[in-house]
């Protein structure tokens, strides 16, 4: 199971950025995927997740209405579209995955509980300038 996050960079406040999380070694359709971020000096926090079936999504209050998570099963990739970016969105963004165990989907059941996601990719840095 490998996850590759990309798409980070420098963006001005109010701008947009799309992050990608490419999966290899497993099929997205059977995994919940979450986006998390970690700002300097802060703990890693959940941003958004999408269920293994793709029908459920969840957003942290801080990004609701600005960020949208989606996935392309054919490309085995999950996206995070980030609009109206703010300086406080500056962080390293990580994607994480957890397989559906047949009973509880991690995103649908646990939302952005960090410890419930067992596979992590490396992060991509997003810097929002004011």
Buried (B, 14 or more C-beta within 10 A) or exposed (E): BEBBBBBBEEBEBEEEBEBBBBBEEBEBEEBBBBBBBBEEEEEBBBBBBBBBEBEBBBBBEBBEEBBBBBBEEEEBBBBBBBBEBBEEBBBBBBBBBBBBEEEEBBBBBBBBBBEBBEBBBEBBEBBBEE
